[in-house]
Amino acid sequence: MGYLSIVVLLPLAALVWASRAGGLDELWRQATQPEAVAALKLTLGLAAACALVNAVFGTAIAWVLVRDRFPGRGLVDAVIDLPFALPTIVAGLTLLALYGPGGPFGIDVAFTRIGILFALLFVTLPFVVRAVQPVLLELDEEMEQAAASLGAGPFSVFRRIVFPNLLPAILSGVALAFARAIGEFGAVVLISGNLPFKTEVSSVYIFQQVESDNTTGAAAVSVLLLLISLAVLLGIGAFRRWRTRHDHV
């Protein structure tokens, strides 16, 4: 608990305290500035889209890695963790070189919301994959085989047997991806262009407020992001506990 307090709880408490420096009225005024609201809406929308895309493709990648055997499978499995190891600012620079002006693929999404989404998808890819993989490894394939022998098609087997078992893990990965996406800075600061009311996300807005010596405004938006992330994580955790208890009953 002492280590947890020093590393996590005390910094979070300091952030909340800093946000109250001018009182609750000033906190609300700073958090509801038009530019701050626009940045928050863009951040939440892109984070939600990123989480949904990862829910589908992350689950598909985990399925392929667990159920299929192909040359280079170990390499692909290792590449999944690359966004964890690679500095996010390097990821942003790489994406800008690939999908920016003069990129090798002729695709220019730099300084657009699509470019920001690409960056968020890159840094959040491992969460759903790594959450679903252990569940797939432990899933008893005999249930699927029994259902297939009784005439159930592949889609019915997945919908009635596989998906209910994977759902808590998928939701956990989605929650982590969403929380990471709303706070991402390094991967988006270059490719977003930071255009107010267009491509400015909350993390960049917070950074700019700190540079402008508006620590109260930066802390106010930071606390909002903190509360949203905490609410999402607690909600998914509660659902997982309810689902696990329901399955045991």
Backbone as numpy.savetxt, mean C-alpha at the origin, in Angstrom:
# Nx Ny Nz CAx CAy CAz Cx Cy Cz
8.27 -3.51 25.64 7.45 -2.31 25.64 8.31 -1.05 25.64
9.45 -1.11 26.36 10.34 0.04 26.36 10.90 0.32 24.98
11.31 -0.75 24.29 11.84 -0.59 22.94 10.75 -0.08 22.00
9.56 -0.63 22.10 8.44 -0.20 21.27 8.11 1.27 21.53
8.18 1.68 22.79 7.89 3.07 23.12 8.91 4.02 22.52
10.20 3.65 22.61 11.26 4.53 22.11 11.21 4.64 20.59
10.98 3.50 19.93 11.06 3.47 18.46 9.78 3.96 17.80
8.62 3.65 18.39 7.34 3.92 17.71 6.47 4.90 18.48
6.15 4.58 19.73 5.13 5.33 20.44 5.54 6.77 20.74
6.77 6.98 21.21 7.20 8.34 21.53 7.26 9.24 20.30
7.82 8.78 19.15 7.77 9.63 17.96 6.35 9.97 17.52
5.44 9.00 17.60 4.05 9.28 17.23 3.41 10.27 18.20
3.72 10.11 19.48 3.18 11.05 20.46 3.72 12.46 20.21
5.00 12.56 19.83 5.59 13.86 19.54 4.92 14.50 18.33
4.58 13.68 17.33 3.90 14.19 16.15 2.53 14.75 16.52
1.78 14.01 17.33 0.45 14.48 17.74 0.57 15.76 18.57
1.57 15.81 19.44 1.76 17.00 20.26 2.10 18.22 19.40
2.95 18.02 18.39 3.32 19.13 17.51 2.12 19.65 16.74
1.20 18.76 16.40 0.03 19.17 15.64 -0.91 20.04 16.48
-0.80 19.96 17.82 -1.68 20.72 18.70 -1.05 22.03 19.14
0.09 22.39 18.54 0.82 23.57 18.99 -0.03 24.83 18.91
-0.83 24.98 17.89 -1.66 26.17 17.73 -3.09 25.97 18.19
-3.38 24.87 18.83 -4.74 24.59 19.26 -5.51 23.79 18.22
-6.64 23.25 18.64 -7.43 22.41 17.75 -8.00 23.19 16.57
-8.34 24.46 16.81 -8.88 25.27 15.70 -7.84 25.46 14.61
-6.61 25.74 15.01 -5.54 25.90 14.03 -5.21 24.58 13.35
-5.28 23.50 14.11 -5.07 22.17 13.54 -6.09 21.90 12.43
-7.35 22.18 12.72 -8.40 21.94 11.73 -8.25 22.87 10.53
-7.90 24.12 10.79 -7.71 25.07 9.70 -6.59 24.64 8.76
-5.50 24.17 9.33 -4.37 23.73 8.51 -4.71 22.46 7.73
-5.44 21.56 8.37 -5.77 20.29 7.72 -6.81 20.46 6.62
-7.58 21.53 6.67 -8.64 21.73 5.67 -8.30 22.82 4.66
-7.03 23.17 4.57 -6.61 24.08 3.51 -6.92 23.44 2.15
-7.36 24.22 1.16 -7.74 23.63 -0.13 -6.63 22.76 -0.74
-5.39 23.22 -0.66 -4.29 22.43 -1.23 -4.09 21.14 -0.46
-4.21 21.22 0.88 -4.05 20.01 1.70 -5.17 19.01 1.41
-6.40 19.49 1.27 -7.54 18.60 0.99 -7.38 17.95 -0.38
-6.95 18.73 -1.37 -6.74 18.17 -2.71 -5.66 17.11 -2.70
-4.58 17.37 -1.98 -3.50 16.39 -1.89 -3.97 15.12 -1.18
-4.78 15.30 -0.13 -5.27 14.14 0.61 -6.23 13.31 -0.24
-7.13 13.95 -0.97 -8.05 13.21 -1.84 -7.29 12.43 -2.91
-6.29 13.07 -3.51 -5.50 12.38 -4.54 -4.76 11.19 -3.93
-4.19 11.40 -2.75 -3.44 10.33 -2.10 -4.32 9.14 -1.77
-5.47 9.39 -1.18 -6.37 8.30 -0.80 -6.92 7.58 -2.02
-7.26 8.33 -3.07 -7.77 7.70 -4.28 -6.74 6.80 -4.95
-5.52 7.30 -5.08 -4.48 6.49 -5.71 -4.08 5.32 -4.83
-4.06 5.52 -3.53 -3.73 4.41 -2.62 -4.78 3.31 -2.69
-6.05 3.70 -2.78 -7.11 2.70 -2.90 -7.01 1.95 -4.22
-6.76 2.67 -5.31 -6.59 2.01 -6.61 -5.40 1.07 -6.59
-4.31 1.52 -5.98 -3.11 0.69 -5.88 -3.40 -0.59 -5.09
-4.12 -0.46 -3.97 -4.44 -1.62 -3.15 -5.32 -2.62 -3.90
-6.28 -2.12 -4.67 -7.17 -3.01 -5.43 -6.40 -3.75 -6.53
-5.55 -3.04 -7.24 -4.75 -3.69 -8.29 -3.83 -4.75 -7.68
-3.22 -4.42 -6.56 -2.35 -5.39 -5.90 -3.12 -6.59 -5.37
-4.37 -6.37 -4.96 -5.18 -7.49 -4.47 -5.36 -8.53 -5.56
-5.58 -8.09 -6.80 -5.79 -9.01 -7.92 -4.48 -9.62 -8.38
-3.55 -8.77 -8.76 -2.32 -9.27 -9.37 -1.36 -9.85 -8.33
-1.40 -9.33 -7.11 -0.57 -9.93 -6.06 -1.01 -11.35 -5.74
-2.33 -11.56 -5.69 -2.85 -12.91 -5.46 -2.49 -13.83 -6.62
-2.60 -13.33 -7.85 -2.27 -14.15 -9.03 -0.78 -14.53 -9.02
0.09 -13.58 -8.68 1.52 -13.87 -8.64 1.83 -14.89 -7.56
1.21 -14.73 -6.38 1.43 -15.70 -5.30 0.97 -17.10 -5.72
-0.16 -17.16 -6.42 -0.67 -18.46 -6.88 0.32 -19.12 -7.84
0.84 -18.36 -8.78 1.80 -18.91 -9.75 3.06 -19.39 -9.05
3.56 -18.61 -8.10 4.80 -18.97 -7.42 4.63 -20.22 -6.56
3.44 -20.43 -6.01 3.22 -21.58 -5.14 2.80 -22.82 -5.92
1.89 -22.65 -6.88 1.29 -23.81 -7.53 2.00 -24.24 -8.82
2.78 -23.37 -9.44 3.41 -23.70 -10.72 4.92 -23.90 -10.54
5.47 -24.66 -11.44 6.92 -24.88 -11.48 7.42 -24.49 -12.85
8.39 -23.60 -12.91 8.90 -23.12 -14.19 10.34 -22.64 -14.00
11.14 -22.63 -15.08 12.52 -22.17 -14.97 12.57 -20.71 -14.51
13.47 -20.44 -13.58 13.61 -19.08 -13.08 12.64 -18.71 -11.98
11.94 -19.71 -11.45 10.94 -19.42 -10.41 11.60 -18.80 -9.18
12.76 -19.31 -8.80 13.46 -18.77 -7.63 13.87 -17.32 -7.83
14.29 -17.00 -9.06 14.67 -15.62 -9.36 13.47 -14.69 -9.28
12.35 -15.14 -9.83 11.13 -14.32 -9.77 10.72 -14.11 -8.32
10.82 -15.17 -7.52 10.44 -15.07 -6.12 11.33 -14.06 -5.39
12.61 -14.02 -5.75 13.53 -13.07 -5.12 13.26 -11.64 -5.57
12.88 -11.47 -6.85 12.63 -10.14 -7.39 11.43 -9.48 -6.70
10.49 -10.31 -6.20 9.32 -9.76 -5.53 9.73 -8.87 -4.36
10.80 -9.23 -3.68 11.24 -8.47 -2.51 12.12 -7.28 -2.86
12.42 -7.09 -4.13 13.31 -6.00 -4.53 12.81 -4.63 -4.08
11.51 -4.33 -4.19 11.06 -3.01 -3.70 11.34 -2.77 -2.23
11.46 -3.84 -1.41 11.80 -3.67 -0.01 13.26 -3.26 0.16
14.12 -3.81 -0.70 15.55 -3.57 -0.56 16.03 -2.32 -1.28
15.33 -1.93 -2.34 15.77 -0.81 -3.15 15.32 0.51 -2.52
16.22 1.48 -2.36 15.78 2.80 -1.87 14.68 3.36 -2.76
13.65 3.90 -2.14 12.50 4.32 -2.93 12.82 5.47 -3.88
13.77 6.31 -3.52 14.14 7.39 -4.41 14.78 6.84 -5.68
15.49 5.71 -5.56 16.06 5.05 -6.73 14.93 4.47 -7.59
13.91 3.94 -6.94 12.76 3.42 -7.69 12.09 4.54 -8.48
11.93 5.69 -7.85 11.33 6.83 -8.55 12.17 7.27 -9.73
13.49 7.31 -9.55 14.38 7.70 -10.64 14.33 6.69 -11.78
14.26 5.40 -11.43 14.18 4.35 -12.45 12.88 4.45 -13.24
11.77 4.65 -12.55 10.49 4.78 -13.23 10.46 6.02 -14.12
11.09 7.09 -13.66 11.14 8.31 -14.46 11.95 8.08 -15.73
13.04 7.30 -15.63 13.85 7.00 -16.80 13.11 6.10 -17.78
12.28 5.18 -17.26 11.57 4.24 -18.12 10.32 4.85 -18.74
9.56 5.56 -17.92 8.25 6.03 -18.36 8.17 7.55 -18.43
9.32 8.21 -18.47 9.34 9.66 -18.61 9.66 10.08 -20.02
9.92 11.37 -20.25 10.27 11.85 -21.59 11.53 11.16 -22.11
11.46 10.66 -23.31 12.61 9.99 -23.90 12.83 8.58 -23.40
11.84 7.99 -22.74 11.98 6.63 -22.25 12.06 5.63 -23.38
12.65 4.46 -23.13 12.86 3.47 -24.19 11.59 2.86 -24.74
10.48 2.93 -24.00 9.23 2.31 -24.45 8.29 3.29 -25.12
8.68 4.54 -25.22 7.81 5.53 -25.85 6.60 5.88 -25.04
6.62 5.59 -23.75 5.51 5.89 -22.86 5.93 7.02 -21.93
5.17 8.08 -21.91 5.50 9.22 -21.06 4.34 9.50 -20.11
4.50 9.02 -18.87 3.48 9.27 -17.84 4.05 10.10 -16.70
5.22 10.70 -16.94 5.83 11.54 -15.91 4.94 12.74 -15.63
4.86 13.10 -14.36 4.09 14.26 -13.90 2.59 14.08 -14.14
2.16 12.82 -14.10 0.73 12.51 -14.23 0.33 11.59 -13.08
-0.97 11.45 -12.89 -1.45 10.57 -11.84 -1.18 9.10 -12.16
-1.15 8.76 -13.44 -0.81 7.39 -13.83 0.62 7.08 -13.41
1.52 8.04 -13.58 2.90 7.85 -13.16 3.01 7.62 -11.66
2.23 8.37 -10.90 2.23 8.17 -9.45 1.73 6.78 -9.10
0.68 6.34 -9.80 0.13 5.01 -9.55 1.17 3.93 -9.85
1.92 4.08 -10.94 2.99 3.13 -11.26 3.99 3.05 -10.11
4.37 4.21 -9.59 5.34 4.24 -8.50 4.80 3.55 -7.26
3.55 3.79 -6.94 2.95 3.17 -5.76 2.81 1.66 -5.94
2.45 1.23 -7.14 2.35 -0.21 -7.41 3.70 -0.89 -7.23
4.75 -0.20 -7.65 6.10 -0.78 -7.54 6.47 -1.02 -6.08
6.28 -0.02 -5.23 6.75 -0.13 -3.85 5.85 -0.99 -2.98
4.59 -1.22 -3.40 3.66 -2.00 -2.58 3.42 -3.41 -3.09
4.06 -3.78 -4.20 3.82 -5.10 -4.79 4.02 -6.26 -3.80
5.08 -6.26 -2.98 5.34 -7.47 -2.16 4.29 -7.74 -1.09
3.52 -6.76 -0.66 2.69 -6.95 0.52 1.65 -8.05 0.34
0.87 -7.98 -0.73 -0.16 -9.00 -0.95 0.47 -10.34 -1.29
1.51 -10.33 -2.10 2.17 -11.58 -2.49 2.67 -12.32 -1.26
3.39 -11.62 -0.39 3.97 -12.27 0.79 2.92 -12.60 1.85
1.78 -11.94 1.83 0.72 -12.29 2.76 -0.04 -13.53 2.31
-0.20 -13.70 0.99 -0.99 -14.81 0.46 -0.17 -16.09 0.34
1.11 -15.98 0.05 1.94 -17.16 -0.18 1.88 -18.19 0.94
2.10 -17.81 2.22 2.07 -18.83 3.28 0.73 -19.54 3.40
-0.36 -18.82 3.15 -1.68 -19.44 3.24 -1.86 -20.46 2.12
-1.40 -20.13 0.93 -1.48 -21.08 -0.18 -0.63 -22.32 0.08
0.52 -22.12 0.69 1.40 -23.26 0.99 0.75 -24.21 1.99
-0.02 -23.67 2.93 -0.65 -24.51 3.95 -2.02 -25.03 3.55
-2.56 -24.51 2.46 -3.91 -24.91 2.04 -3.91 -26.36 1.57
-4.85 -27.12 2.06 -4.96 -28.53 1.71 -5.57 -28.66 0.31
-4.76 -29.16 -0.62 -5.23 -29.30 -2.00 -6.22 -30.45 -2.16
-6.30 -31.33 -1.16 -7.25 -32.44 -1.27 -8.70 -31.95 -1.30
-8.98 -30.83 -0.64 -10.33 -30.27 -0.68 -10.67 -29.84 -2.10
-9.72 -29.22 -2.77 -9.94 -28.80 -4.15 -10.14 -30.01 -5.06
-9.33 -31.04 -4.85 -9.45 -32.24 -5.67 -10.78 -32.94 -5.44
-11.23 -32.95 -4.18 -12.53 -33.58 -3.88 -13.66 -32.81 -4.55
-13.58 -31.48 -4.50 -14.63 -30.68 -5.15 -14.62 -30.89 -6.65
-13.43 -30.97 -7.23 -13.34 -31.20 -8.68 -13.89 -32.57 -9.05
-13.65 -33.58 -8.19 -14.15 -34.93 -8.48 -15.67 -35.00 -8.40
-16.26 -34.06 -7.67 -17.72 -34.02 -7.56 -18.36 -33.18 -8.66
-17.53 -32.67 -9.58 -18.07 -31.96 -10.73 -17.92 -30.45 -10.68
-17.29 -29.92 -9.65 -17.11 -28.47 -9.57 -16.05 -28.02 -10.57
-16.33 -26.93 -11.27 -15.37 -26.37 -12.21 -14.28 -25.59 -11.49
-13.21 -25.22 -12.21 -12.11 -24.48 -11.59 -12.56 -23.19 -10.91
-13.47 -22.45 -11.56 -13.90 -21.19 -10.96 -14.70 -21.45 -9.68
-15.55 -22.47 -9.69 -16.33 -22.80 -8.50 -15.44 -23.25 -7.36
-14.41 -24.02 -7.69 -13.47 -24.47 -6.66 -12.76 -23.27 -6.03
-12.33 -22.34 -6.88 -11.63 -21.17 -6.36 -12.57 -20.31 -5.51
-13.80 -20.10 -6.01 -14.73 -19.20 -5.32 -15.22 -19.78 -4.01
-15.45 -21.07 -3.95 -16.07 -21.66 -2.76 -15.06 -22.22 -1.76
-13.87 -22.60 -2.23 -12.91 -23.25 -1.34 -11.65 -22.41 -1.13
-11.04 -22.01 -2.23 -9.75 -21.32 -2.13 -9.92 -19.89 -1.64
-10.79 -19.13 -2.28 -10.91 -17.70 -1.97 -11.30 -17.43 -0.52
-12.28 -18.15 0.08 -12.60 -17.88 1.48 -11.40 -18.06 2.42
-10.52 -19.00 2.10 -9.34 -19.20 2.93 -8.28 -18.12 2.70
-8.25 -17.58 1.49 -7.26 -16.56 1.17 -7.69 -15.16 1.56
-9.00 -14.95 1.73 -9.51 -13.60 1.93 -8.86 -12.85 3.09
-8.72 -13.44 4.30 -8.08 -12.68 5.37 -6.66 -12.26 5.02
-5.90 -13.15 4.37 -4.53 -12.81 3.99 -4.51 -11.72 2.93
-5.42 -11.81 1.97 -5.50 -10.78 0.93 -5.80 -9.43 1.55
-6.75 -9.39 2.47 -7.11 -8.13 3.12 -5.95 -7.58 3.94
-5.20 -8.45 4.60 -4.03 -7.98 5.35 -3.01 -7.34 4.42
-2.73 -8.00 3.30 -1.81 -7.43 2.33 -2.31 -6.13 1.75
-3.61 -6.07 1.48 -4.21 -4.84 0.94 -4.10 -3.70 1.94
-4.34 -3.98 3.22 -4.25 -2.94 4.24 -2.83 -2.41 4.36
-1.86 -3.30 4.33 -0.46 -2.87 4.42 -0.07 -2.07 3.18
-0.53 -2.52 2.01 -0.22 -1.79 0.77 -0.85 -0.41 0.79
-2.08 -0.31 1.27 -2.77 0.98 1.34 -2.04 1.92 2.30
-1.69 1.40 3.47 -1.00 2.24 4.46 0.35 2.71 3.93
1.07 1.83 3.25 2.35 2.23 2.68 2.17 3.25 1.56
1.14 3.08 0.75 0.93 3.97 -0.39 0.61 5.40 0.04
-0.20 5.56 1.10 -0.58 6.91 1.48 0.59 7.67 2.12
1.61 6.94 2.56 2.75 7.61 3.16 4.00 7.62 2.30
3.92 7.11 1.08 5.10 7.01 0.23 5.58 8.40 -0.22
6.89 8.58 -0.18 7.48 9.85 -0.57 8.56 9.68 -1.64
9.54 8.86 -1.37 10.70 8.76 -2.26 10.36 8.36 -3.68
9.45 7.40 -3.84 9.15 6.88 -5.17 8.31 7.84 -5.99
7.60 8.78 -5.32 6.68 9.65 -6.06 7.18 11.08 -6.21
8.18 11.46 -5.42 8.59 12.87 -5.40 9.14 13.32 -6.75
9.75 12.40 -7.50 10.32 12.78 -8.80 9.31 12.65 -9.92
8.58 11.54 -9.94 7.72 11.26 -11.09 6.40 12.03 -11.02
6.05 12.55 -9.84 4.77 13.25 -9.72 4.81 14.67 -10.27
5.97 15.31 -10.20 6.05 16.71 -10.63 5.56 17.69 -9.58
4.84 17.19 -8.56 4.42 18.00 -7.42 3.62 19.23 -7.83
2.68 19.05 -8.74 1.85 20.16 -9.19 0.65 20.29 -8.27
0.51 21.40 -7.54 -0.63 21.55 -6.62 -1.96 21.37 -7.33
-2.86 20.66 -6.66 -4.22 20.37 -7.13 -4.24 19.43 -8.35
-3.09 18.93 -8.76 -3.04 18.02 -9.91 -2.29 16.74 -9.57
-1.02 16.84 -9.23 -0.23 15.63 -8.97 0.50 15.72 -7.63
0.09 16.59 -6.76 0.74 16.72 -5.45 0.09 15.79 -4.44
0.86 14.85 -3.91 0.34 13.91 -2.91 0.64 14.45 -1.52
0.04 13.84 -0.52 0.12 14.37 0.83 1.54 14.37 1.39
2.29 13.31 1.11 3.66 13.24 1.65 4.52 14.38 1.12
4.37 14.70 -0.16 5.12 15.82 -0.74 4.61 17.15 -0.19
3.31 17.25 -0.01 2.74 18.46 0.59 3.31 18.68 1.99
3.39 17.62 2.77 3.96 17.72 4.12 5.41 18.20 4.06
6.18 17.62 3.15 7.57 18.02 3.00 7.69 19.51 2.65
6.84 19.96 1.77 6.89 21.37 1.36 6.48 22.29 2.50
5.55 21.84 3.35 5.18 22.66 4.50 6.31 22.75 5.51
7.04 21.67 5.67 8.21 21.70 6.56 9.26 22.66 6.01
9.49 22.60 4.70 10.46 23.51 4.09 10.01 24.97 4.22
8.71 25.20 4.24 8.18 26.56 4.39 8.07 26.99 5.85
8.57 26.16 6.75 8.56 26.42 8.19 7.14 26.43 8.76
6.23 25.73 8.09 4.87 25.58 8.60 4.75 24.19 9.22
5.39 24.02 10.38 5.40 22.70 11.00 4.02 22.29 11.50
3.20 23.26 11.88 1.85 22.94 12.34 1.02 22.34 11.20
1.11 22.94 10.01 0.37 22.40 8.87 0.87 21.03 8.47
2.20 20.84 8.50 2.76 19.53 8.18 2.31 18.49 9.19
2.33 18.85 10.47 1.92 17.91 11.51 0.44 17.59 11.42
-0.38 18.59 11.06 -1.82 18.36 10.97 -2.15 17.32 9.91
-1.58 17.47 8.71 -1.83 16.50 7.65 -1.22 15.15 8.00
-0.07 15.16 8.66 0.57 13.91 9.07 -0.31 13.13 10.03
-0.92 13.84 10.98 -1.81 13.16 11.93 -3.02 12.57 11.22
-3.55 13.27 10.25 -4.67 12.72 9.48 -4.28 11.41 8.79
-3.13 11.41 8.14 -2.66 10.19 7.49 -2.43 9.08 8.50
-1.89 9.44 9.65 -1.66 8.45 10.70 -2.96 7.83 11.16
-3.98 8.65 11.39 -5.26 8.14 11.85 -5.93 7.26 10.80
-5.83 7.67 9.54 -6.43 6.87 8.47 -5.75 5.51 8.37
-4.42 5.50 8.39 -3.68 4.24 8.32 -4.01 3.34 9.50
-4.06 3.93 10.70 -4.35 3.15 11.89 -5.76 2.57 11.83
-6.71 3.37 11.36 -8.09 2.88 11.25 -8.19 1.71 10.27
-7.51 1.82 9.14 -7.54 0.74 8.16 -6.92 -0.54 8.73
-5.77 -0.41 9.37 -5.09 -1.58 9.92 -5.90 -2.23 11.04
-6.49 -1.41 11.91 -7.31 -1.96 12.99 -8.57 -2.62 12.44
-9.17 -2.01 11.43 -10.37 -2.59 10.83 -10.10 -3.94 10.20
-9.02 -4.03 9.44 -8.67 -5.31 8.81 -8.31 -6.35 9.87
-7.59 -5.91 10.91 -7.25 -6.84 11.98 -8.47 -7.38 12.69
-9.45 -6.51 12.93 -10.68 -6.96 13.58 -11.44 -7.93 12.69
-11.46 -7.66 11.38 -12.14 -8.57 10.46 -11.45 -9.92 10.44
-10.13 -9.93 10.44 -9.40 -11.20 10.43 -9.71 -12.02 11.68
-9.73 -11.35 12.84 -10.02 -12.07 14.09 -11.44 -12.62 14.06
-12.38 -11.80 13.55 -13.76 -12.28 13.47 -13.87 -13.46 12.51
-13.19 -13.38 11.37 -13.27 -14.43 10.38 -12.64 -15.71 10.88
-11.49 -15.58 11.57 -10.83 -16.76 12.12 -11.69 -17.43 13.17
-12.30 -16.63 14.05 -13.17 -17.19 15.09 -14.39 -17.84 14.45
-14.93 -17.21 13.41 -16.10 -17.76 12.71 -15.76 -19.09 12.04
-14.57 -19.17 11.43 -14.17 -20.41 10.76 -13.97 -21.54 11.77
-13.42 -21.20 12.94 -13.21 -22.23 13.95 -14.53 -22.76 14.48
-15.51 -21.85 14.62 -16.82 -22.29 15.09 -17.51 -23.16 14.05
